[in-house]
Amino acid sequence: LLPYKELVFVAYSEIFFQMDVHGRIREVLAETIREELAPEHQQLSTEDLIKALRQRGIIDDVMKELKFVTDVNEKEKTSAPKPSTHFVDREPPVLKKTNIDPTRRYLYLQVLGGKAFLEHLQEPEPLPGQICSTFTLCLHFRNQRFRSKPVPCACEPDFHDGFLLEVHKDSLGDGSKMVDATTMLSICDPVHMVLIKTDTFGETTLVASYFLEWRSVLAAENGITNVAVELLGVGTESQVSVGVLNIRLEMYPQLSKTLSPEITNTQFALERQKTAEKERLFLVYAKQWWREYLQIRPTHNVRLVKIFAQDENGVNRPVCSYIRPLRAGRLLDTPRQAARFVSVLGYERAPVIGGGGGKQEQWCTLLAFLCRNKGDCEDHANLLCSLLLGFGLEAFVCVGTKAKGVPHSWVMTCGTDGTITFWESLTGHRYIHRPINPDDPPLVEQPKPLYPYRTIGCIFNHQKFFGNCQPSDAVEVCVFDLHDESKWKPMSGEAIKSVCSPGTSSVPPFPPLCASTLDAAVTSNEIEVQLRILVSEHRKDLGLSTVWDDHLSYLLSPALAAYELERTTSISAGNEEFQDAVRRAVPDGHTFKGFPIHFVYRNARRAFATCLRSPFCEEIICCRGDQVRLAVRVRVFTYPECACAVWIMFACKYRSVL
């Protein structure tokens, strides 16, 4: 084994070898001797040679490659493993390697800062240690996902991240040879980039969503190109520029033969032309289908039949393109667990500027929804339908209304025995649909619907679309016999496939789900400590002392676990043991009170403020009496995409004094 200093010398020698520094110095030396020694035959000093090397940039190149590493043995370091294909070029304490398969082709995408984010022109420079709003850039390319380091929001945000994207043709198989430029030109998947803003309270906002055409690098000299990407806003601001990102694209290994710009531009033009023609033909078909639908019954023009929907960029897409069977790998085990996961993603209606009470239309692409971690009911329904399809169920998104005629979307599954089940994507609740027969005699007992849905206009998934053409669109009397065209008017499956099948450039690729990076135990403990401080301060303001009962706090854990189990499986378990433990912990003559509450965010102060608005919880937190002991327990249940269900239970016991 070589000593540490010799290892460093070997590493530096390797850098010199890779850069061919010795050969370049010889060339400079020969050139300098020819230019400067020929006329006067004067002596060439070391300073002259260094000056010549500096002028040609060789010294700067060498210094950039040299990294001064610290001896890892001096201090044992334990850190969580980072994704092997995502690395950052700044301040590495130890030289790190990324796992690169030498038989594969890679696209190295560097984000080299931003500019013209004018909304943050007056943003003050954050002080050291100060919490400030941040930008995070999320990327998806051919089943690979990446996330940049958060950077402070500014007019010129300091993005400096590198992402190594593998470029591989799936149809060629894993053992195929490295793809060449011509093969890569046929890969039409863009790099989907989503910019998220996180404020000081942890609330996220979707700033921009952009599809980067990366194949211009195939015609670039040396396989390197720099692109200034102008990001446009979302929703009502989809035509307004929010800023510019400087991006550098580079192929690894370098292409032996680049394509000419004429070839790449011709390919892009052909793809656009082909897509536009398919979309035009589908639009013609959709108009004809709609005319036929209206001729069935004049009242059909007021039913919620949604054929197209606008995404976050204001682009009209067929609703079927928002659905695709999505397999969650080992992150979700059952359809009901999938429903629970979707329900703990935050709900927020699309923002609208100005009054009027109208609903702003914005169906987000899946990456934008997942990165933002919240969305409207349509986003939740689309994701749940995709997951249920991935679990092998026949699932559809339903478009209709709730009480008071409020537009709403939910999910429906059709069992092989004809059972129709409604899934509410915002809560995870399931309802069995039993239709009422309006022709039955009055004395016949009819099933009472438990679901909140009133009307239904259409249902769809990635392959099928049906318009409701029954005499009434009331959900309670609807019969879901999808093979009966007198009840449900279908669209052509071929027409839907032409614009909604995977691989067509008009359909954004679906990203895979990512495992949670949250540590449930650590997060639970942090929130619990913060809540104890908040409760103690609140009681102090009321002139009350606070004594915590750690044993009673621990006994609340089984109840919180049972609540989450019931939300996921609809099965209640463990209540008897919890009640027995509490009875043993509360002495005779004492009173016990408990208040459980559920959140989908991790902001302790916000949760505490919400709890105080409940008179039952306030009664516990502000409890007065003899021998008052307080308890609080927090249990965080993590799900993919860092979504979480946060259960909090406040409790107290005190001696009853008449």
C-alpha positions in Angstrom: 0.0 0.0 0.0 1.3 3.5 -0.9 1.5 6.2 1.7 -1.1 9.0 1.5 1.2 11.6 -0.1 2.4 9.2 -2.7 -1.3 8.4 -3.5 -1.9 12.1 -4.0 1.2 12.3 -6.3 -0.1 9.4 -8.3 -3.5 11.1 -8.6 -1.9 14.3 -9.9 0.3 12.4 -12.3 -2.9 10.7 -13.6 -4.4 14.2 -14.2 -1.2 15.3 -16.1 -1.4 12.2 -18.2 -5.1 12.6 -19.0 -4.6 16.2 -20.1 -1.3 15.4 -22.0 0.3 18.4 -20.2 3.8 17.1 -20.9 3.1 17.0 -24.7 1.6 20.5 -24.6 4.6 21.9 -22.7 6.9 20.4 -25.3 4.9 22.1 -28.1 5.0 25.5 -26.3 8.7 25.1 -25.6 9.5 24.3 -29.3 7.3 27.2 -30.5 8.8 29.7 -28.0 12.4 28.7 -29.1 11.5 29.2 -32.7 9.9 32.6 -32.1 12.3 34.1 -29.6 15.7 32.4 -29.9 16.1 32.4 -33.7 16.8 36.2 -34.1 19.2 36.9 -31.2 20.2 33.5 -29.9 19.5 34.7 -26.4 19.1 32.4 -23.4 15.5 31.4 -22.5 14.7 31.8 -18.8 12.2 29.8 -16.7 10.1 33.0 -16.4 9.9 33.3 -20.2 8.6 29.7 -20.4 6.0 30.2 -17.5 4.9 33.4 -19.2 4.4 31.5 -22.5 2.5 28.7 -20.7 0.2 31.2 -19.0 -0.5 33.1 -22.2 -1.7 29.9 -23.8 -4.0 29.0 -20.8 -2.2 25.7 -20.0 -1.5 26.7 -16.3 -5.1 27.7 -15.8 -6.3 24.4 -17.3 -4.0 22.4 -14.9 -5.1 24.4 -11.8 -8.8 23.8 -12.7 -8.2 20.0 -12.8 -6.2 19.9 -9.6 -8.3 19.4 -6.4 -6.7 19.5 -3.0 -8.2 16.6 -1.1 -8.1 16.1 2.7 -7.1 12.9 4.3 -10.3 11.0 4.9 -8.6 9.0 7.6 -8.1 12.1 9.8 -11.8 12.2 10.5 -14.3 9.4 10.1 -17.2 10.7 8.0 -20.6 9.1 7.8 -23.1 10.5 5.4 -26.2 9.3 3.6 -25.3 7.9 0.1 -26.1 10.3 -2.7 -27.6 9.2 -6.1 -24.8 8.0 -8.2 -25.8 9.9 -11.3 -26.2 13.3 -9.7 -23.2 15.3 -8.7 -22.3 18.9 -8.0 -19.1 20.5 -9.0 -18.7 22.9 -6.1 -16.7 22.5 -2.8 -16.3 18.7 -2.7 -14.4 17.9 0.6 -13.3 14.6 -0.9 -12.8 13.7 -4.5 -16.0 11.7 -5.4 -16.7 9.5 -8.3 -19.9 8.9 -10.1 -20.8 5.5 -11.5 -20.5 5.8 -15.2 -21.0 2.8 -17.5 -18.3 3.2 -20.2 -20.5 1.4 -22.7 -23.3 3.9 -22.4 -23.8 7.4 -23.8 -24.6 10.3 -21.4 -25.8 13.8 -21.7 -24.2 16.1 -19.1 -26.5 19.0 -18.4 -25.1 21.9 -16.4 -27.1 24.8 -15.1 -24.8 27.7 -15.0 -26.8 30.4 -13.2 -29.9 32.3 -14.1 -30.8 35.9 -14.9 -33.7 38.3 -15.5 -35.9 36.9 -12.7 -37.3 40.4 -12.4 -39.9 39.5 -9.7 -37.0 39.2 -7.3 -35.2 42.4 -8.4 -35.7 44.0 -5.0 -34.9 40.8 -3.1 -32.4 41.7 -0.3 -29.2 39.7 0.0 -29.9 37.0 2.6 -27.9 37.3 5.8 -25.8 34.3 6.9 -28.0 31.8 8.6 -31.2 33.6 7.6 -34.1 31.6 6.3 -35.1 32.9 2.9 -37.2 31.8 -0.1 -35.5 29.4 -2.4 -35.6 28.1 -6.0 -35.3 24.4 -6.7 -35.0 22.9 -10.3 -36.4 19.5 -10.9 -35.6 17.4 -14.0 -37.0 14.3 -15.6 -35.5 12.5 -18.6 -36.3 8.9 -19.7 -37.3 7.5 -16.3 -34.5 9.4 -14.5 -35.2 12.2 -12.0 -32.9 14.9 -10.5 -33.2 17.8 -8.2 -30.9 20.7 -7.8 -29.6 22.2 -4.5 -32.0 25.0 -3.3 -30.6 28.5 -4.1 -31.9 31.8 -2.6 -34.4 33.6 -4.8 -32.7 36.5 -6.6 -32.8 38.4 -9.8 -29.8 36.3 -10.8 -30.2 33.0 -8.9 -26.9 31.2 -8.3 -27.7 27.8 -9.9 -24.5 25.7 -10.4 -25.5 22.1 -10.7 -24.6 19.2 -13.0 -26.8 16.3 -14.0 -25.6 13.2 -15.8 -28.5 11.8 -18.0 -28.2 8.4 -19.5 -29.3 8.3 -23.2 -30.3 4.8 -24.1 -32.7 3.3 -26.6 -35.1 1.1 -24.6 -36.1 -1.0 -27.6 -32.5 -2.0 -28.3 -32.2 -3.9 -25.0 -29.8 -3.4 -22.0 -26.9 -5.3 -23.7 -26.9 -3.2 -26.8 -23.9 -1.2 -28.0 -23.5 2.5 -27.3 -26.0 4.6 -29.2 -24.7 6.8 -32.0 -25.8 10.3 -33.1 -28.3 9.0 -35.6 -30.0 6.7 -33.1 -30.2 9.5 -30.5 -31.8 11.7 -33.0 -34.8 9.3 -33.0 -35.2 9.7 -29.2 -37.8 12.4 -29.1 -38.2 12.5 -25.3 -37.4 16.1 -24.0 -35.8 17.0 -20.7 -38.7 18.2 -18.6 -37.6 21.0 -16.2 -39.8 22.3 -13.4 -38.9 25.3 -11.3 -40.3 25.3 -7.8 -40.2 28.2 -5.3 -40.3 27.4 -1.6 -41.1 30.3 0.8 -39.9 30.8 4.3 -42.9 28.8 5.7 -42.1 25.8 3.5 -45.0 26.5 1.1 -44.2 25.5 -2.5 -45.2 27.4 -5.7 -44.9 26.2 -9.3 -42.9 28.9 -11.1 -42.3 27.4 -14.5 -42.5 24.1 -16.5 -40.3 23.8 -19.6 -39.5 21.0 -22.1 -35.9 21.2 -23.3 -35.0 20.0 -26.7 -31.6 18.5 -26.0 -30.8 17.0 -29.5 -29.3 20.3 -30.8 -26.1 19.1 -29.1 -25.9 16.3 -31.7 -25.0 18.9 -34.3 -22.7 21.0 -32.0 -19.0 21.3 -32.6 -17.1 19.2 -30.1 -20.4 17.8 -28.8 -20.9 20.9 -26.6 -23.5 23.6 -26.8 -24.7 26.5 -24.6 -28.4 27.3 -24.4 -30.2 30.3 -22.9 -33.6 28.9 -21.8 -36.4 31.5 -21.3 -38.8 30.2 -18.7 -42.5 31.3 -19.0 -44.9 31.4 -16.2 -47.8 29.0 -15.5 -51.6 29.3 -15.7 -52.8 32.8 -16.5 -49.1 33.9 -16.7 -48.1 31.3 -19.3 -47.2 34.0 -21.8 -45.1 36.0 -19.3 -41.3 35.5 -19.0 -40.2 34.7 -15.4 -36.5 34.4 -16.1 -33.7 32.8 -18.1 -31.5 29.8 -17.3 -28.0 29.4 -18.8 -27.6 25.7 -19.7 -24.6 23.8 -21.1 -25.1 20.5 -22.8 -22.3 18.0 -23.5 -22.1 14.4 -24.7 -20.1 11.8 -22.9 -18.1 10.1 -24.4 -17.7 12.6 -27.2 -19.4 11.7 -30.5 -17.0 10.3 -33.1 -19.2 11.9 -35.8 -21.6 14.8 -35.3 -24.7 15.5 -37.4 -25.2 18.5 -39.5 -27.6 21.2 -38.3 -29.7 20.7 -41.5 -30.3 17.0 -40.5 -31.4 17.8 -36.9 -33.6 20.8 -38.0 -35.2 18.6 -40.7 -35.9 15.9 -38.1 -37.5 18.5 -35.7 -39.6 19.9 -38.5 -40.9 16.5 -39.5 -41.8 15.6 -35.9 -43.7 18.9 -35.5 -45.5 18.4 -38.7 -46.4 14.8 -37.9 -47.7 15.8 -34.4 -49.6 18.8 -35.7 -51.3 16.6 -38.3 -52.3 13.9 -35.7 -53.7 16.7 -33.4 -55.6 18.3 -36.3 -57.2 14.9 -37.2 -58.1 14.2 -33.6 -59.7 17.7 -33.3 -61.8 17.1 -36.4 -62.9 13.8 -35.0 -63.7 15.3 -31.5 -65.8 18.0 -33.1 -67.8 15.4 -35.1 -68.2 13.3 -31.9 -69.5 16.3 -30.0 -72.0 17.2 -32.7 -73.4 13.6 -32.6 -73.5 13.8 -28.8 -75.5 17.0 -28.8 -78.0 15.5 -31.3 -78.9 12.7 -28.9 -80.5 15.2 -26.4 -80.5 19.0 -26.4 -79.7 19.1 -22.6 -76.3 17.4 -23.2 -74.8 20.8 -23.9 -74.8 21.6 -20.1 -73.2 18.3 -19.1 -69.6 18.3 -18.0 -68.1 16.4 -20.9 -64.4 17.2 -20.8 -62.5 16.3 -24.0 -59.5 18.7 -23.7 -57.9 20.3 -20.7 -55.2 23.0 -20.4 -51.9 22.1 -18.7 -49.8 24.5 -16.6 -48.3 26.0 -19.8 -51.8 26.8 -21.2 -51.5 24.0 -23.8 -54.7 22.2 -24.7 -54.2 18.4 -24.4 -56.7 15.5 -24.7 -57.7 14.5 -21.2 -56.7 10.9 -21.9 -53.1 12.1 -22.3 -53.0 12.9 -18.5 -53.5 9.2 -17.6 -51.1 6.3 -18.0 -50.6 3.0 -16.1 -48.1 3.9 -13.4 -46.3 1.3 -11.4 -44.9 2.3 -8.0 -42.3 -0.4 -7.7 -41.8 -1.3 -4.1 -42.9 2.1 -2.8 -46.6 1.3 -2.6 -48.0 -2.2 -2.0 -51.8 -2.0 -2.4 -54.3 0.1 -4.3 -55.7 1.4 -1.0 -52.2 2.4 0.1 -51.9 4.2 -3.3 -55.2 6.0 -2.5 -53.8 7.0 0.9 -50.6 8.4 -0.7 -52.5 10.5 -3.2 -54.8 11.9 -0.4 -51.9 13.2 1.7 -50.6 15.2 -1.2 -51.7 18.8 -0.6 -54.9 20.1 -2.1 -54.9 23.6 -3.6 -57.1 25.1 -6.3 -55.3 26.7 -9.3 -54.6 30.4 -8.4 -56.8 33.0 -10.2 -56.0 36.7 -10.4 -59.0 39.0 -9.6 -62.5 38.2 -8.3 -65.5 36.7 -9.9 -65.4 33.4 -8.2 -64.7 31.5 -11.4 -62.5 28.4 -11.3 -59.2 28.7 -13.1 -58.5 25.7 -15.4 -55.1 24.1 -14.9 -54.4 20.3 -15.1 -50.8 19.9 -14.2 -48.4 17.4 -15.8 -47.4 14.7 -13.4 -43.9 16.0 -12.8 -45.1 19.5 -11.9 -47.7 18.0 -9.5 -45.2 15.7 -7.7 -42.5 18.4 -7.4 -44.9 20.9 -6.1 -46.4 18.3 -3.8 -49.9 19.7 -4.1 -52.5 20.3 -6.8 -56.2 20.5 -7.7 -58.7 17.6 -7.5 -58.1 16.8 -11.2 -54.4 16.3 -10.5 -55.1 14.0 -7.6 -57.7 12.0 -9.6 -55.4 11.6 -12.6 -52.5 10.3 -10.4 -54.8 7.9 -8.5 -56.3 6.6 -11.7 -52.8 6.0 -13.2 -51.7 4.1 -10.0 -54.9 2.0 -9.9 -54.3 1.1 -13.6 -50.8 0.1 -12.7 -52.2 -2.2 -10.0 -54.2 -4.0 -12.8 -57.6 -2.5 -12.0 -60.0 -1.1 -14.7 -60.0 2.5 -13.5 -61.5 5.7 -14.9 -61.5 9.4 -14.0 -65.0 10.7 -13.5 -65.9 14.4 -14.3 -69.0 15.8 -12.7 -70.2 17.9 -9.8 -70.6 17.7 -6.0 -73.1 19.5 -3.9 -74.2 23.0 -5.1 -73.0 22.2 -8.6 -69.3 22.5 -7.8 -67.3 20.9 -10.6 -65.3 17.9 -9.3 -63.2 14.9 -10.5 -62.9 11.5 -8.8 -62.0 7.9 -9.7 -64.1 4.9 -10.5 -63.1 1.2 -10.7 -65.2 -1.5 -12.4 -64.9 -5.0 -10.9 -65.1 -8.2 -12.9 -68.4 -8.9 -11.1 -69.8 -5.6 -12.1 -69.2 -3.8 -8.8 -68.7 -0.1 -9.3 -66.5 1.6 -6.7 -65.9 5.3 -6.4 -62.5 6.5 -4.9 -62.3 10.1 -3.6 -58.7 11.1 -4.4 -58.7 14.0 -1.9 -59.5 11.8 1.1 -58.9 8.2 0.1 -62.4 7.2 0.9 -64.2 4.5 -1.1 -67.9 4.2 -1.9 -69.8 1.3 -3.5 -72.3 2.6 -6.1 -75.7 1.0 -6.1 -78.0 2.7 -8.6 -81.5 3.8 -7.8 -84.1 2.6 -10.3 -86.5 5.5 -10.8 -89.1 3.2 -12.3 -89.5 1.1 -9.2 -92.8 1.5 -7.2 -92.6 4.0 -4.3 -92.8 1.3 -1.7 -89.6 -0.4 -2.9 -86.7 0.5 -0.6 -83.9 2.3 -2.5 -80.3 2.4 -1.5 -79.2 5.6 0.1 -76.0 7.0 -1.6 -73.2 7.8 0.8 -70.9 9.5 -1.7 -70.9 13.3 -2.2 -71.2 13.3 -6.0 -74.3 14.7 -7.7 -73.9 14.5 -11.5 -71.5 12.8 -13.9 -70.8 14.0 -17.5 -68.0 11.7 -18.7 -65.4 9.1 -17.7 -62.0 8.4 -19.3 -58.7 6.7 -18.9 -55.6 6.4 -21.2 -57.4 4.3 -23.8 -61.2 5.0 -23.5 -63.5 8.0 -23.3 -67.3 7.8 -22.6 -69.9 10.5 -22.6 -72.9 10.0 -20.4 -76.0 9.9 -22.6 -78.5 8.5 -20.1 -81.7 10.6 -19.6 -80.4 11.9 -16.3 -76.8 12.7 -15.4 -77.5 12.2 -11.6 -75.0 9.8 -10.3 -77.5 8.0 -8.1 -79.5 6.8 -11.1 -76.6 6.2 -13.4 -76.0 2.6 -14.7 -72.3 2.0 -15.5 -72.8 -0.6 -18.3 -70.1 0.8 -20.5 -70.9 -1.7 -23.3 -74.3 -0.2 -23.8 -73.9 2.6 -26.2 -77.4 3.9 -25.5 -76.1 4.8 -22.0 -72.5 5.7 -22.7 -71.3 7.1 -26.0 -67.7 5.9 -26.7 -64.9 7.6 -28.5 -62.8 5.7 -31.1 -60.0 3.9 -29.3 -57.8 4.4 -32.4 -58.4 8.1 -32.4 -57.4 8.3 -28.7 -54.3 6.1 -29.3 -53.1 8.4 -32.2 -52.6 11.3 -29.8 -52.3 9.8 -26.4 -50.0 6.7 -26.7 -46.6 6.9 -25.1 -43.8 8.0 -27.3 -45.8 10.6 -29.2 -44.1 14.0 -28.8 -47.4 15.7 -27.8 -47.6 13.5 -24.6 -45.3 14.4 -21.7 -43.4 11.3 -20.4 -44.5 10.1 -17.0 -41.8 10.3 -14.3 -41.3 7.4 -11.8 -42.2 7.9 -8.2 -39.3 8.7 -5.8 -38.9 7.2 -2.3 -39.2 9.6 0.6 -36.1 11.1 2.0 -37.7 11.9 5.3 -36.8 10.1 8.5 -40.1 9.4 10.1 -38.8 9.1 13.7 -36.6 12.2 13.5 -39.3 14.3 12.0 -41.9 13.1 14.5 -39.5 14.0 17.4 -38.7 17.5 16.0 -42.4 18.4 15.6 -43.2 17.0 19.1 -40.4 19.1 20.7 -41.6 22.3 18.9 -45.2 21.6 20.0 -44.2 21.2 23.6 -42.4 24.6 23.5 -45.5 26.2 21.9 -47.9 24.7 24.5 -45.7 25.7 27.4 -45.4 29.3 26.1 -49.2 29.5 25.5 -49.9 28.3 29.0 -47.3 30.7 30.4 -49.2 33.6 28.8 -52.3 32.4 30.6 -50.5 32.3 33.9 -50.5 28.4 34.0 -47.6 26.1 34.7 -46.9 23.1 32.5 -45.9 19.6 33.7 -45.4 17.0 31.0 -46.1 13.3 31.5 -43.7 11.4 29.3 -45.2 8.0 30.0 -48.7 9.2 29.1 -47.3 10.7 25.9 -45.8 7.4 24.9 -49.1 5.5 25.5 -50.8 7.7 22.8 -48.6 6.1 20.1 -50.8 3.0 19.5 -53.9 5.2 18.9 -52.1 7.3 16.2 -50.9 4.1 14.5 -54.4 2.7 14.6 -55.9 5.9 13.1 -53.4 5.8 10.1 -54.1 2.1 9.6 -57.8 2.8 9.5 -57.4 5.6 6.9 -55.3 3.2 4.7 -57.2 -0.1 5.0 -60.6 0.9 6.5 -59.9 -1.6 9.3 -59.9 -0.5 12.9 -57.5 -2.4 15.2 -55.8 -2.0 18.6 -58.4 0.2 20.3 -58.9 -2.2 23.2 -55.2 -2.2 24.2 -55.0 1.6 24.0 -58.0 2.1 26.3 -56.7 -0.5 28.8 -53.3 1.2 28.9 -54.9 4.6 29.5 -57.1 3.3 32.3 -54.1 1.9 34.0 -52.2 5.2 33.6 -55.0 7.5 35.0 -55.5 7.1 38.7 -58.9 6.8 40.3 -60.6 10.2 40.7 -58.7 11.6 37.8 -60.1 12.6 34.4 -58.5 11.9 31.0 -59.1 13.9 27.8 -57.5 13.3 24.4 -57.8 15.1 21.1 -56.3 13.5 17.9 -55.9 15.6 14.7 -54.4 14.9 11.3 -52.3 17.2 8.9 -50.5 16.7 5.6 -47.8 19.3 6.4 -44.9 19.4 8.9 -45.2 23.1 10.1 -45.6 22.8 13.9 -46.6 26.4 14.4 -49.3 26.3 11.7 -50.6 23.0 13.1 -50.7 24.4 16.7 -52.7 27.5 15.5 -55.2 25.1 13.8 -55.5 23.0 16.9 -56.3 26.1 19.1 -59.3 26.8 16.8 -60.9 23.6 18.1 -62.7 24.2 21.4 -62.0 20.5 22.4 -58.3 20.9 21.8 -58.1 24.3 23.5 -59.8 22.9 26.5 -57.0 20.3 26.9 -54.1 22.7 26.2 -55.6 25.3 28.6 -56.6 22.8 31.2 -56.9 24.1 34.8 -57.3 21.9 37.9 -55.5 19.9 40.5 -52.4 17.8 39.5 -52.7 18.6 35.8 -50.4 16.6 33.6 -50.2 17.2 29.9 -49.1 14.9 27.1 -48.5 15.2 23.3 -47.5 12.6 20.8 -46.6 13.1 17.1 -46.4 10.4 14.6 -45.3 11.0 11.0 -46.1 8.4 8.4 -44.0 8.9 5.3 -45.0 8.2 1.7 -43.3 8.5 -1.7 -42.4 12.0 -2.9 -41.8 13.2 0.7 -45.5 13.2 1.2 -46.5 12.5 4.8 -49.5 12.0 7.1 -48.9 13.8 10.4 -51.0 12.6 13.4 -50.9 14.7 16.6 -52.7 13.8 19.8 -52.9 16.2 22.8 -54.0 14.8 26.1 -54.3 15.7 29.7 -55.2 14.1 33.0 -56.2 15.9 36.2 -58.0 15.4 39.5 -61.7 16.1 39.3 -62.6 18.6 42.0 -66.4 19.2 42.5 
